[in-house]
Amino acid sequence: MEQAIENKLVSGNIMYVDSTHIKANANIGKFTNEQIAKPLANYVDELEEAVNLEREKRQQKKLKKTQKKKR
């Protein structure tokens, strides 16, 4: 994502994700529609952590930590 932003392929203001790896309570009667402003770096860190937890459960090696570039 950071590379795409740096190369001006995306703005990074809005990000949509495929919910394949997002845990959810699928009760159709209860939901809220919310927008949350969150720095991209925090989202990427949380995503990497969640992916690595899933990989540990499946006895796979952790992914290498992405290096953040100074701006």
C-alpha positions in Angstrom: 0.0 0.0 0.0 2.8 2.4 0.9 4.5 1.8 -2.5 1.2 2.5 -4.3 0.8 5.8 -2.4 4.4 6.8 -3.0 4.1 6.1 -6.7 0.8 8.1 -6.8 -1.2 5.1 -7.9 -3.7 5.6 -5.0 -4.3 8.4 -2.6 -4.5 6.3 0.5 -7.5 8.4 1.8 -10.0 5.6 1.5 -9.3 1.9 1.7 -11.7 -0.9 1.1 -10.8 -4.5 2.1 -12.0 -7.9 1.2 -13.6 -9.3 4.4 -12.1 -12.7 3.9 -9.7 -12.3 6.9 -11.9 -10.0 9.0 -13.8 -11.6 11.9 -17.4 -10.5 12.1 -20.7 -11.2 13.9 -23.0 -11.8 11.0 -26.3 -11.0 12.7 -28.3 -9.2 10.0 -30.5 -7.5 12.6 -27.7 -5.7 14.4 -25.2 -3.5 12.5 -23.8 0.0 12.6 -22.6 2.0 9.6 -19.4 3.8 10.8 -16.4 5.4 9.2 -13.2 5.5 11.2 -10.3 7.8 10.5 -7.2 5.7 11.1 -3.6 6.3 10.0 -2.5 3.8 7.3 0.6 2.8 9.2 -1.5 1.6 12.2 -3.8 -0.4 9.9 -0.9 -2.1 8.1 0.7 -3.0 11.5 -2.6 -4.5 12.8 -3.2 -6.4 9.5 0.3 -7.9 9.6 -0.2 -9.0 13.2 -3.6 -10.6 12.3 -2.1 -12.4 9.3 0.9 -13.7 11.4 -1.5 -15.0 14.1 -3.4 -17.0 11.5 -0.1 -18.3 10.0 1.0 -19.4 13.5 -2.3 -21.3 13.9 -1.6 -23.1 10.6 2.0 -23.8 11.6 3.4 -21.5 8.9 6.4 -19.1 9.2 5.6 -15.5 10.0 5.8 -13.0 7.2 8.8 -10.6 7.2 8.0 -7.2 8.8 7.7 -4.5 6.2 10.2 -1.7 6.5 8.6 1.7 6.8 10.1 4.5 4.7 10.8 7.9 6.2 8.9 10.7 4.4 
